[in-house]
Amino acid sequence: MVEICGRGKGRFSNKHEEQSIRFGYTIVYVPDVLASVEFFEKAFGLKRRFLHESGYGEMDTGTTALAFATHDLGASNFPGDYVKASHSGEPLGMEIALVTDDVAAAHAKAIAEGAVSLKEPLLKPWGQTVSYVRCPDGTLVEICSPVAS
């Protein structure tokens, strides 16, 4: 829940309204939606939720969807340009994290399907194993084990 301070009669008010906000999906703008969907199917075993001819597709990733949209669709959403992961020489400063019990096998599978290895699997001090790959569409993916509680 997000707490939003309302305006009262005076300068400040004790009245608070609650608004329900949830994380619905992440959209990655890519050159070829079908190619990205197929890569995530082959490399990570994710299932396609749907693919629309307008240049939009979603993977079935639970309550929060991973989606792909064309750069043309991205351009129609933004008045200016944006940094395209597919054209950037360096990964963007954000990642998609996919959780698995076998990071090494998932990392190797992603590489075999065309991803570029950025960081081989490594055990972090908090007990989580992580690795990083860059997908053919430029998306930065962290492949990680569950965080121990």
C-alpha positions in Angstrom: 0.0 0.0 0.0 1.1 3.5 -0.7 0.2 6.2 1.7 -0.8 9.5 0.1 -1.0 12.6 2.3 -4.2 14.5 1.6 -4.7 18.2 1.8 -6.9 19.5 4.7 -8.0 22.9 5.7 -4.7 24.0 7.1 -1.2 23.8 5.6 -0.8 20.2 6.7 -3.4 17.6 7.4 -3.4 14.3 9.3 -5.8 12.8 6.8 -4.2 10.0 4.8 -5.7 8.1 1.9 -4.5 4.7 0.9 -4.1 3.7 -2.7 -3.4 0.2 -3.9 -0.5 -0.1 -6.3 1.0 -3.3 -7.5 3.9 -4.1 -9.9 2.2 -5.4 -13.0 4.8 -5.9 -15.7 8.2 -4.9 -17.1 8.3 -4.1 -20.8 11.6 -4.4 -22.6 11.7 -2.5 -26.0 13.4 -4.7 -28.6 14.0 -4.8 -32.3 12.1 -8.0 -32.9 9.5 -9.1 -30.3 9.1 -12.6 -31.7 12.9 -13.2 -31.6 13.0 -12.1 -28.0 10.0 -14.2 -27.0 11.5 -17.3 -28.7 14.9 -16.6 -27.1 13.4 -16.5 -23.6 11.4 -19.7 -24.4 14.5 -21.6 -25.6 17.2 -20.1 -23.2 15.2 -20.0 -20.0 12.2 -22.3 -20.5 9.7 -19.5 -20.0 6.3 -19.9 -21.6 4.7 -17.5 -24.0 1.5 -15.9 -22.6 0.6 -14.2 -25.8 2.0 -12.4 -28.9 0.1 -9.6 -30.6 0.7 -8.5 -34.2 1.0 -4.9 -33.0 4.5 -5.7 -31.8 3.8 -6.7 -28.2 4.3 -10.0 -26.4 4.3 -11.3 -22.8 5.9 -14.3 -21.1 4.0 -16.2 -18.5 6.1 -15.3 -15.4 3.4 -15.3 -12.7 1.6 -12.3 -11.3 4.2 -9.9 -12.7 4.7 -10.3 -16.5 7.8 -9.9 -18.5 6.8 -8.2 -21.8 8.5 -7.2 -25.0 7.4 -4.4 -27.4 8.9 -3.1 -30.6 11.1 0.0 -30.7 8.4 1.5 -33.0 5.9 1.1 -30.2 8.4 2.6 -27.7 8.9 5.5 -30.0 5.1 6.1 -30.1 5.0 6.1 -26.3 7.8 8.7 -25.7 8.0 12.2 -27.1 11.8 12.0 -27.4 14.2 9.1 -28.0 15.3 6.6 -25.4 18.4 4.4 -24.8 17.8 1.1 -26.7 19.5 -1.8 -25.0 19.9 -3.4 -28.4 22.0 -0.5 -29.7 24.0 0.2 -26.5 27.5 -1.0 -26.3 27.1 -1.5 -22.5 24.2 -3.1 -20.6 21.6 -0.8 -19.3 21.6 0.0 -15.6 18.7 -2.4 -14.9 18.3 -6.1 -15.1 15.7 -8.9 -15.3 16.4 -11.4 -12.5 15.4 -15.0 -13.2 15.5 -17.4 -10.2 16.5 -21.1 -10.5 18.0 -23.8 -8.3 20.7 -24.6 -10.9 22.4 -21.3 -11.9 25.3 -22.9 -13.7 23.1 -25.0 -15.9 20.7 -22.1 -16.7 23.8 -19.9 -17.5 25.2 -22.5 -19.8 21.8 -23.0 -21.6 21.5 -19.2 -22.1 25.0 -19.0 -23.6 24.2 -22.0 -25.9 21.1 -20.2 -27.1 23.0 -17.1 -28.0 23.4 -14.9 -24.9 26.8 -13.4 -24.0 28.2 -14.3 -20.7 29.0 -11.2 -18.6 29.7 -12.9 -15.3 30.1 -16.6 -14.6 28.1 -18.1 -11.7 29.5 -16.7 -8.4 28.6 -17.4 -4.8 27.7 -14.1 -3.0 28.5 -13.5 0.7 24.8 -13.8 1.6 24.7 -17.4 0.1 23.1 -16.7 -3.2 24.6 -17.8 -6.5 24.3 -15.3 -9.3 25.5 -14.9 -12.9 24.9 -12.4 -15.6 24.2 -12.7 -19.4 23.3 -10.3 -22.1 20.6 -11.5 -24.4 20.7 -11.1 -28.2 18.3 -8.2 -27.9 20.5 -6.4 -25.4 18.6 -7.3 -22.2 20.7 -7.8 -19.1 19.6 -10.9 -17.2 20.7 -12.0 -13.8 20.4 -15.7 -13.3 20.3 -16.4 -9.6 19.4 -18.9 -6.9 16.7 -18.1 -4.4 17.9 -15.8 -1.5 18.1 -17.9 1.6 15.8 -16.7 4.4 
